[in-house]
């Protein structure tokens, strides 16, 4: 059985939501970062960065939320959280899966810290461009891949929920509100939220 290392009130939400969406049994291993559990030698062997979430699947270990989403979606194809190899939608799926950590998260940090960056030098461009690209995609809806919910929606939905609703780091837009309402209506989102908020 897959083990998910997590901590309350942390970025573990995306991995919890993902695992709940699969419908597969998994073991939650509390790694309370408020008590330094992520700094133990045992945990650093699973994730040398000392962050949550992380997973252990037999001998395989993995960290980073988007990577976990990609791995678990392929590990449990019956959950239909990723287009199969050869499906034309797979390109957009991969794009959005990595847009979260590659563009949305840096844009959140830039917006929160008000650091000025040369948009040519910043891998994500600039905050406005990130928000505009995401806005345009979400206006098509209901999900990033049209009618098909995927693990990419977990990555983007988690990041937007964190940035727009929980911490108000990024401004709301009508497309963001509609999308986040749709995410929040999912039973797996609700179960994960109850777990992570402890």
Order of alpha helices (4+ residues) and beta strands (2+ residues): beta-alpha-beta-alpha-beta-beta-alpha-alpha-alpha-alpha-alpha-alpha-alpha
